[in-house]
Amino acid sequence: MKRNIKFYILGFAVVFYAIFLTGDALGQHTWARVFDAGNAYLIQPTSDGEYIAAGNRGNNIWVFKLDSSGTITWQNVYGDID
């Protein structure tokens, strides 16, 4: 099923919160999620209708996948980025 989401807002707060907000073609809010595990800097829709995101958790790279409702379905933390 192809979804018609037209915008994504990605933000972060000072104390390690990743914030995701999505909306439809009419600008209506569809879902929002806040994760207190780290900062996120990138979100990209995937071909299966989900999302891949990346950021950091402390000094580590954090990569995770969100389903179509914003629930984390997979995540991994890689190495020390110092």
Backbone as a printed PyTorch tensor [residue, N CA C, xyz], in Angstrom:
tensor([[[ 0.8260, -1.1640,  0.0000],
         [ 0.0000,  0.0000,  0.0000],
         [ 0.8820,  1.2430,  0.0000]],

        [[ 0.7080,  2.0880, -0.9880],
         [ 1.4840,  3.3110, -1.0640],
         [ 0.7850,  4.3970, -0.2700]],

        [[ 1.5480,  5.0320,  0.6150],
         [ 0.9790,  6.0890,  1.4370],
         [ 1.2960,  7.4290,  0.8240]],

        [[ 0.4820,  8.4010,  1.1040],
         [ 0.6320,  9.7120,  0.5060],
         [ 1.0400, 10.7390,  1.5560]],

        [[ 2.0970, 10.4730,  2.2860],
         [ 2.5740, 11.4170,  3.2840],
         [ 3.4500, 12.4420,  2.5840]],

        [[ 3.1730, 13.6910,  2.8290],
         [ 3.8660, 14.7630,  2.1380],
         [ 4.9130, 15.4860,  2.9620]],

        [[ 4.8910, 15.3470,  4.2640],
         [ 5.9340, 16.0250,  5.0200],
         [ 6.3510, 15.2080,  6.2290]],

        [[ 7.5860, 15.4590,  6.6360],
         [ 8.1570, 14.8570,  7.8360],
         [ 8.8300, 15.9900,  8.5970]],

        [[ 8.6700, 16.0170,  9.8690],
         [ 9.4070, 16.9640, 10.6900],
         [10.2360, 16.1430, 11.6540]],

        [[11.4930, 16.4310, 11.6780],
         [12.4270, 15.7120, 12.5330],
         [13.1290, 16.7340, 13.3980]],

        [[13.1060, 16.5220, 14.6880],
         [13.7600, 17.4720, 15.5730],
         [14.3900, 16.7580, 16.7430]],

        [[15.0870, 17.5160, 17.5390],
         [15.6400, 16.9360, 18.7520],
         [15.7370, 18.0160, 19.8130]],

        [[15.6390, 17.5980, 21.0340],
         [15.7550, 18.5050, 22.1650],
         [17.1560, 18.4020, 22.7440]],

        [[17.4650, 19.2680, 23.6530],
         [18.8070, 19.3310, 24.2110],
         [19.1850, 18.0540, 24.9520]],

        [[18.2260, 17.3530, 25.5190],
         [18.5290, 16.2100, 26.3950],
         [18.1840, 14.8850, 25.7130]],

        [[18.6940, 14.6460, 24.5440],
         [18.5770, 13.3490, 23.8590],
         [17.1370, 12.8970, 23.6290]],

        [[16.3760, 13.6650, 22.9300],
         [15.0470, 13.2570, 22.4870],
         [14.9990, 13.3240, 20.9700]],

        [[14.5440, 12.2560, 20.3320],
         [14.3150, 12.2640, 18.8940],
         [12.8210, 12.4580, 18.6890]],

        [[12.4320, 13.4290, 17.8850],
         [11.0330, 13.7950, 17.7100],
         [10.6810, 13.6400, 16.2360]],

        [[ 9.6370, 12.8700, 15.9410],
         [ 9.1700, 12.6590, 14.5740],
         [ 7.7060, 13.0620, 14.4750]],

        [[ 7.3660, 13.8050, 13.4420],
         [ 5.9870, 14.2200, 13.1900],
         [ 5.7210, 14.0490, 11.7080]],

        [[ 4.6430, 13.3920, 11.3460],
         [ 4.3070, 13.2070,  9.9330],
         [ 2.9260, 13.7780,  9.6540]],

        [[ 2.7040, 14.0740,  8.3770],
         [ 1.4110, 14.5980,  7.9670],
         [ 1.0740, 14.1520,  6.5630]],

        [[-0.1810, 14.3090,  6.2010],
         [-0.6370, 13.8750,  4.8820],
         [-0.5810, 15.0210,  3.8700]],

        [[-1.0890, 14.7720,  2.6690],
         [-1.0400, 15.7520,  1.5860],
         [-1.8380, 17.0120,  1.9080]],

        [[-2.7890, 16.9340,  2.8140],
         [-3.6040, 18.0890,  3.1970],
         [-3.0120, 18.8520,  4.3800]],

        [[-1.8580, 18.3930,  4.8620],
         [-1.2190, 19.0440,  5.9910],
         [-1.7610, 18.6060,  7.3380]],

        [[-2.5470, 17.5410,  7.3430],
         [-3.1090, 17.0340,  8.5830],
         [-2.1100, 16.1170,  9.2800]],

        [[-1.9810, 16.2970, 10.5640],
         [-1.1010, 15.4640, 11.3850],
         [-1.5470, 14.0040, 11.3000]],

        [[-0.6060, 13.0910, 11.0380],
         [-0.9580, 11.6680, 11.0010],
         [-0.4260, 10.9180, 12.2210]],

        [[ 0.8130, 11.1670, 12.6060],
         [ 1.3400, 10.6140, 13.8530],
         [ 2.5670, 11.3710, 14.3040]],

        [[ 2.8590, 11.2570, 15.5790],
         [ 4.0550, 11.8650, 16.1570],
         [ 4.6260, 10.9030, 17.1780]],

        [[ 5.9320, 10.8570, 17.2690],
         [ 6.6050, 10.0130, 18.2530],
         [ 7.7920, 10.7690, 18.8390]],

        [[ 8.0310, 10.5520, 20.1090],
         [ 9.1920, 11.1050, 20.7900],
         [ 9.9290,  9.9450, 21.4420]],

        [[11.2130,  9.8290, 21.1350],
         [12.0420,  8.7730, 21.7170],
         [13.0980,  9.4420, 22.5780]],

        [[13.2270,  8.9980, 23.8170],
         [14.1850,  9.6230, 24.7260],
         [15.5140,  8.8770, 24.7910]],

        [[15.8420,  8.1450, 23.7500],
         [17.0520,  7.3310, 23.7500],
         [18.2310,  8.0030, 23.0600]],

        [[18.0120,  9.0460, 22.2990],
         [19.1130,  9.6810, 21.5860],
         [18.6040, 10.7310, 20.6230]],

        [[19.5150, 11.3410, 19.8860],
         [19.1600, 12.3350, 18.8710],
         [19.0520, 11.6550, 17.5150]],

        [[18.1380, 12.1300, 16.6890],
         [18.0070, 11.6290, 15.3250],
         [18.2010, 12.7920, 14.3610]],

        [[18.8980, 12.5390, 13.2590],
         [19.2220, 13.6010, 12.3120],
         [18.6950, 13.3190, 10.9110]],

        [[18.2110, 12.1290, 10.6610],
         [17.8000, 11.7520,  9.3180],
         [16.6350, 10.7870,  9.4070]],

        [[15.6370, 10.9720,  8.5670],
         [14.5700,  9.9900,  8.4050],
         [14.2740,  9.8920,  6.9170]],

        [[14.0940,  8.6810,  6.4400],
         [13.8620,  8.4490,  5.0190],
         [12.8120,  7.3570,  4.8640]],

        [[11.7800,  7.5750,  4.0340],
         [10.8220,  6.4950,  3.7840],
         [11.5030,  5.3470,  3.0360]],

        [[11.0770,  4.1230,  3.3100],
         [11.6230,  2.9500,  2.6330],
         [10.5830,  2.3940,  1.6640]],

        [[11.0050,  1.5110,  0.7920],
         [10.1130,  0.9680, -0.2370],
         [ 8.9860,  0.1180,  0.3360]],

        [[ 9.1310, -0.3460,  1.5800],
         [ 8.0750, -1.1670,  2.1880],
         [ 7.0660, -0.3360,  2.9910]],

        [[ 7.1060,  1.0060,  2.8620],
         [ 6.1520,  1.8630,  3.5480],
         [ 6.5380,  2.2080,  4.9710]],

        [[ 7.7500,  1.8440,  5.3710],
         [ 8.2280,  2.1690,  6.6960],
         [ 9.2800,  3.2720,  6.5760]],

        [[10.0670,  3.4790,  7.6320],
         [11.0660,  4.5420,  7.6430],
         [12.3710,  4.0250,  8.2160]],

        [[13.4760,  4.5600,  7.7080],
         [14.7790,  4.3000,  8.2970],
         [15.2720,  5.6390,  8.8510]],

        [[15.8660,  5.5990, 10.0220],
         [16.3260,  6.8300, 10.6650],
         [17.7070,  6.5960, 11.2510]],

        [[18.4490,  7.6860, 11.4280],
         [19.7870,  7.5950, 12.0030],
         [20.0610,  8.8140, 12.8680]],

        [[20.9040,  8.6010, 13.8520],
         [21.2870,  9.6770, 14.7560],
         [22.3900,  9.1920, 15.6650]],

        [[22.3640,  9.6780, 16.8970],
         [23.3770,  9.2250, 17.8400],
         [22.7670,  8.9810, 19.2110]],

        [[23.3950,  8.0820, 19.9260],
         [23.0980,  7.8170, 21.3370],
         [24.4140,  7.9750, 22.0580]],

        [[24.5970,  9.1030, 22.7250],
         [25.8890,  9.3810, 23.3430],
         [26.9500,  9.5090, 22.2650]],

        [[28.0130,  8.7300, 22.3750],
         [29.0930,  8.7520, 21.3870],
         [28.9680,  7.6480, 20.3560]],

        [[27.7900,  7.0920, 20.1860],
         [27.5690,  5.9850, 19.2580],
         [26.5870,  6.3800, 18.1730]],

        [[26.7020,  5.7520, 17.0110],
         [25.7570,  5.9580, 15.9130],
         [24.5540,  5.0530, 16.1460]],

        [[23.3670,  5.6200, 16.0250],
         [22.1070,  4.9010, 16.2590],
         [21.3380,  4.8350, 14.9460]],

        [[21.0510,  3.6390, 14.4570],
         [20.2750,  3.4290, 13.2430],
         [19.0510,  2.6200, 13.6280]],

        [[17.8660,  3.0540, 13.1790],
         [16.6570,  2.3460, 13.5600],
         [15.6000,  2.4500, 12.4750]],

        [[14.6530,  1.5100, 12.5080],
         [13.5700,  1.4670, 11.5350],
         [12.2520,  1.6360, 12.2690]],

        [[11.3740,  2.4550, 11.6800],
         [10.0460,  2.6980, 12.2320],
         [ 9.0060,  2.1040, 11.2960]],

        [[ 7.9500,  1.5150, 11.8530],
         [ 6.8680,  1.0440, 11.0000],
         [ 5.9820,  2.2260, 10.6050]],

        [[ 4.9060,  1.9740,  9.8930],
         [ 4.0700,  3.0440,  9.3570],
         [ 3.3370,  3.8420, 10.4250]],

        [[ 3.3380,  3.3610, 11.6710],
         [ 2.7140,  4.1260, 12.7510],
         [ 3.7570,  4.7320, 13.6960]],

        [[ 5.0400,  4.5790, 13.3660],
         [ 6.0960,  5.2010, 14.1500],
         [ 6.6820,  4.3580, 15.2600]],

        [[ 6.3770,  3.0770, 15.2870],
         [ 6.9340,  2.1780, 16.2980],
         [ 8.2760,  1.6370, 15.8170]],

        [[ 9.2780,  1.6400, 16.6820],
         [10.5920,  1.0910, 16.3130],
         [10.4610, -0.4220, 16.1360]],

        [[10.8250, -0.9010, 14.9460],
         [10.7830, -2.3400, 14.6700],
         [12.1680, -2.9690, 14.6520]],

        [[13.1960, -2.1420, 14.5080],
         [14.5780, -2.6260, 14.4820],
         [15.4780, -1.4650, 14.8760]],

        [[16.5460, -1.7570, 15.6080],
         [17.5220, -0.7300, 15.9160],
         [18.8630, -1.3660, 16.2260]],

        [[19.9030, -0.5820, 15.9880],
         [21.2370, -1.0290, 16.3300],
         [22.0920,  0.1910, 16.6660]],

        [[23.0410,  0.0050, 17.5310],
         [23.9720,  1.0570, 17.9120],
         [25.3590,  0.5920, 17.5010]],

        [[26.0980,  1.4950, 16.8200],
         [27.3980,  1.1290, 16.2640],
         [28.5040,  1.9630, 16.8890]],

        [[29.5060,  1.2770, 17.4420],
         [30.7880,  1.8180, 17.8440],
         [30.8090,  3.1450, 18.5740]],

        [[31.9830,  3.6250, 18.7710],
         [32.2350,  4.8820, 19.4520],
         [32.6810,  5.8980, 18.4060]],

        [[31.9610,  7.0030, 18.2690],
         [32.2720,  7.9700, 17.2200],
         [33.3050,  9.0160, 17.6260]],

        [[33.8900,  8.8760, 18.8020],
         [34.9610,  9.8070, 19.2190],
         [36.2090,  9.5790, 18.4180]]])
